[in-house]
Structure formats: C-alpha cells, structure tokens
Amino acid sequence: MFRIKTLVYFLLLIVSSFFSINSFAFELPKEFTSLGKKNYSHKEIFKLHNEAPLSGDNGNPDEIKTALLSQYSHWKGTQYHLGGTTHKGVDCSALMQHLFNDSLHHPLPRTTFEQIKNGKKVNKDNLQPGDLVFFKTTEADRHVGVYIGDNQFIHASKIEGVTISSLDNQYWVNHYETARRLELMS
C-alpha cells in the first residue's frame, strides 16, 4: 500500500509539474502573448540619444515612421470590427487612437468625424509620416489611416484587417478626401 501511495504521489507531482511548465495546457488570449516581454516606450527609446524624439510641429519623419511601424507590428492582421477597440476586432478610428497614443504619446478622439477636425490640412503631394489620411467611403461614412511614407498608409481594412495599403490603389484614389497633420511634440 505504501508503494502505491508513493507511486501515485510522484506521478501527480510529475504530471502537475509538466502542465505548469508547458504553456500548451491552455491558450492565452492574443492580448497576453507579450506578457514578460519588455516593451519600450517611444520616449525610452530616444532617451538613449539624449534628445527629444519629436520636436517642432511635425517631428522627425523617420522617427515617426519607425514608431508607427513598431506599433503596427502588434496590430497587423487584427480583424476589422465596427466599433471595436481591441485585438479581437478594431475599427479604423480606434486603430488610429492606439497607434498615436502608444507610439507617439498623442491622444486622438474616438471617431473619424472628430479626428478630421484635428491638425492642419495637408496637400496630398506633401504628405509626411504621421499624417492622417481620410477617405469618403459612402455618403455618410469616412475611413482613416496614417501615412507612413512611400505612398503607403496603415489602416484597419474591412476585408484584410489591420494592414498597409497604397494610396495608388484605385479604390483609395477614388475615395480620397483629405489629410491632416497633427502637432506631434515630445
């Protein structure tokens, strides 16, 4: 009897250790996959250079692009969901809120209707990384993305989810409305 109890005890010990060590015992939600990893803020990254990452009214375009692409990597492929604000589903204006707040420490209003009122109007030929680009997709609806250079922008596509698209795509050419440059300061 003592041997059976000892054997059962060791088996339980080994099995419980095995499941607690291996993460396949359960699936973590996407939001928790980065736990334990150090995410540096935009300010922490540029503190190493002992200078402000963004200065003046439009900041350094290369640094803005780098910061936006860093945050994009966390959102890439997230499905589009009207009204969504999380990695389970996000709409275009909520994505802009996250990208600007998390990469540039710049808060944005929640909707495209409010976001289009911010900043200064920019000619399409003078776009810089960090400029918001707006599209009139229907009579009542707008779409927003953020320009990253090379005629490309990050947005939450209804079909592809969070992605990078070209402003040269005929759909976006036909629906382009305006662009706004925000005052991005450190």
C-alpha angles and dihedrals in degrees: 000000000000090000092052092049091048092048093049090047093053093044091052090047093050095044094047091047091049094053095043092051097047118068094206088083086088138003116247118216115256090252091065100047092095095054110128093025119109112237112195119213121232089253093051092051094053095038085079088066091049092231137098114269093219126031136170120012099312109024127214109320094213093051092046091051092048092049093048094047090049090057092040089062088064093051103036111130096010106147122250116251122172107240092010120139104174141068088267088067135337136186126219099263094046089050089054089050091054096043095049096041097043099040105028102021090234118134119220131194117258103248136052088236089062097035094057089061092062127091130358128310112258128199113243089238091058101050119146131188109283096034115130113234119204130201130192100222097171135000090271103027136075132191126206136198137163122249115234102178135266089071091293133124138189116233145144105261118202089223105033101027117222106001147137117258137181123250085217091068106113093231092058092042090055094047101038111131111168147314131235129203114211125208101251113190131168 
